[in-house]
Amino acid sequence: MIFSTIAFAVLLISLLLQIISLFKPVKIVQKINTVIMALTALLLLADFFIISFKIEFIALTNMYESLIFYSAIILIISIVYTFIARERSYPSIVFGMTIIAFVLLSAASSPLIPKEITPPIPALQSYWLVLHVSLAFIGEAFFAVSFISSLLFLFSKNDEKKKNMETITVKSITIGYPLFTAGAILFGAIWAYYAWGRFWGWDPKETWALVTWLTYTIFLHLRLLKKAQGKTAMIISIVGFLFTLFTFFGVNFLLSGLHSYL
């Protein structure tokens, strides 16, 4: 856990550099920040692999491990975005993603999240679980991009920027949707069958994962029919990501169910 603690401090430096860049863009500062974000992701992955080695299984079996993995994926996607977008890059998107990663790491550091490194219970010792959790979080990381771009769309008064933000939102959800569908719904059902003997049981987390999936399904369906564009589409995108947060945090702390350890 020492690496995630260092990563938390390093990410704070990244946030400070990004705040400076938002007011006064300087290429060298942006390049340094990219390196710092990459270092943070590597530190988190190091923690992830060390825990995996200690428990002799992939470290995706409790909230702490999942938060470390999720934060690392968000930072990796942010770094990839800066290289793909290049001169069309919007620093505000990377800044928003960094804030989300920082909040997730803050939650991981919270005393509310158990950090004991113990071997997973038999129900969690399944590679269906690994596919279920990893793909779900990777999909949600792309939903996080759409969340930030949707917010920027709503607060922007520049028509060109609004158009670009809408494009980024649609592309992010288009990438994240099949990953989330495979991980949260398909592989989740298969794991449930092997762990509990049934594919679906209306467990609170299953139900809210379905609500999240339906929200993004509605988004893509309405976009395909060209019945939801602009502000309406962005609001659906924002609501969808808020549902992912409730599915992960809200269900765990407010509702009881078979997924209380994830």
Secondary structure as GFF3:
##gff-version 3
##sequence-region A 1 262
A	DSSP	alpha_helix	2	23	.	.	.	ID=ss1
A	DSSP	alpha_helix	27	55	.	.	.	ID=ss2
A	DSSP	alpha_helix	63	85	.	.	.	ID=ss3
A	DSSP	three_ten_helix	86	88	.	.	.	ID=ss4
A	DSSP	alpha_helix	91	109	.	.	.	ID=ss5
A	DSSP	three_ten_helix	122	124	.	.	.	ID=ss6
A	DSSP	alpha_helix	127	155	.	.	.	ID=ss7
A	DSSP	alpha_helix	159	180	.	.	.	ID=ss8
A	DSSP	pi_helix	181	187	.	.	.	ID=ss9
A	DSSP	alpha_helix	188	196	.	.	.	ID=ss10
A	DSSP	alpha_helix	204	224	.	.	.	ID=ss11
A	DSSP	alpha_helix	231	245	.	.	.	ID=ss12
A	DSSP	pi_helix	246	250	.	.	.	ID=ss13
A	DSSP	alpha_helix	251	254	.	.	.	ID=ss14
###
